[in-house]
């Protein structure tokens, strides 16, 4: 049986699951022997056009087969060349490779008259559709190549005659065909028809799968990269705004599993994506499954695979390997701080990209496992393959991602995030090294697989270089550390240039002298412009600061969440002041930034009062998109505990703000530290009591605002309960709610 690639008529038959015999395709065989049609040589049109457009902007793609690179382009000439491989020449040495092939040096081939005339005649008969200049080019670069050294990309020594000159030395057309009995090629012969057909099928099948594999890999990569950009830009269209507002409470904001999102699933199984995140993951996963499952065509007889089943397994094996390599740049991009999607092209949050990073990693691991498991039945019996270096490196490149996956589960990340992070980076780098050697030891630079490693390395090095650049830009800083008691500290970093850059930001802080054993560590912190914390001259606000001795304590970072109203039998009013509806702009004097930190089990446990702690800053980075929230008629800030630090910068960036903040009694020191900022905004601050999220949102909606922005920051349970309340309020349709949750889920 033959493949659909022999002709367009056969292609139609195969796509209809009709098997076609050699006799039926015989009239079309000459078309393939001469030159495959453009439809055969190129990937599907839609993918090809998309990849060509991207190729114009990304020169790296020109190093991929089908997009600037095609080592088997002259299929008929290569089939002629391969058909002569089993035959010895008068100058050949004995073979030690075990394939029954002779060992013939390029110099031997280039000076053997019978070899040159036989090859030239085969090309003359089989390659009638090619120009002589193309055949001359093939002749010069490949006619004397050592085919047992296929990784060698250097040009072999030229033969004594060119293609046309070799033809001229044939006095009359040959009539004798080579047979198995002809151990030595010592006359001008005809290449055996079956041998030629086998080699033609092999050359075309191998090349075509590389083209399809790269086409689909680029399509997956472009979709993974481009979908966030497309969805963001669609949101800027006028008619899309109302549609997004309608579907957000149903398809974007809700969690896929109950109310779990920031807080982990039971038994620490991980974090559930929101419905919007899940739609991206489902689409991306489906695209991967579809594109590694379609468009496989058998090319029997084949030089490498005896049966159609074995050949199809090999094609799946190759494609999963190619797609797996192509996912690595996207995988690293989503984990990067200096992610161009995050910084410039989309309005998706950093937490979203971290979640997508984990899902893309799982899909990459799935490709690696399928690739490796298919390799076992295909090559395990071949001792030459299993004893090779590329086989060993391939095994390493499969085992390391498995170790990364196991070491990235939530219980390990919670046990020691610092150890997880170091191991994660080291194993990831080793995986790239193993992937590099796997393809280089196998095929050298022939097929362009190394291009994906170059792209992944470029993304990684750009991110690291940008981090170093940001740290150098901000220079050496000396911070004042104040112990606030109950495990809280205040860190003031004076003279920081980005203090007034706006809300929704975080910065990575390094304290090299805090722990001599871990000077490289950095952690993300929300920051507040120090000027915003200065006391206000006049007394403002009609808000209450209340506490309850009998209420349930909140979580480690702030409120534990929930929608119940305060349960205290007695509420003590601590402060009553006038209603204040319009916040005062923060001072333009740059006093630097302030971090308020709760000590944990990591490096922060070493904080002590200090007047000049060496501090390095990497940032700022946008964590929560601010554009859409700023455009709302009303902005509601809902905070729990130390989550107040990410909310306070919003106070000076919207004209109509109200802050709802709950803190546990042990964190009363936080209220005292941010009193200056609280005095600038309408607020409801509760000490020791929880907020009624549903009541808060209902109250805001009843005022009559058309669109209410809600920014939530606090512990996991607090944020998830607030998200659920916003979803429920949004479905009622009284007002449109724009939700942003500023929380990390590591």
Secondary structure, 3 states (H helix, E strand, C coil): CCCHHHCHHHHHHHHCCCCCCHHHHHHHHHHHHHCCCHHHHCCCHHHHHHHHHHHHHCHHHHHEECEEECCCCCHHHHHHHHHCCCCECCCCECCCCCCCCCECCHHHHHCCHHHHHHHHHHHHHHCCCCCHHHHHHHHHHHCCCCCCCCCCCCCCCCCCCCHHHHHHCCCCCCCCECCCCCCECCCCCECCHHHHHHHHHHHHHHHHHHHHHHHHHHHHHHHHHHHHHHHHHHCCCHHHHHHHHHHHHHHHCCECECCECCCCCHHHCCCCCEHHHHHHHHHHHHHHHHHCCCCCCCCCCCCCCCCHHHHHHHHHHHHHHHHHHHHHHHHHHHHCCCCHHHHHHCCCCHHHHHHHHHHHHHHHHHHHHHHHHHHHHHHCCCHHHHCCHHHHHHHHHHHHHHHHHHHCCHHHHHHCHHHHHHHHHHHHHHHHHHHHHHHHHHHCCCCCCHHHHHHHHHHHHHHHHHHHHHHHHHCCEEEEEEEEECCEEEEEECCCCCCCCCCCEEEEEECCCCCCCCCCCEEEEECEEHHHHCCCCCCCCCCCEEECCCCCCCCCCCCCCCCCCCCCCCCEEEECCCCCCCCCCCCCCCCCEEEEEECCCCHHHHCCCEEEEEEEEEEEEECCCCHHHHCCCEEEEEEEHHHHHHHHHHHHHCCCEEEEEEECHHHHHHHHHCHHHHCCCEEEEEECCCCCHHHHHHHHHHCCCCEEEEEEECCHHHHHHHHHHHHHHHHHCCCEEEEEECCCCC
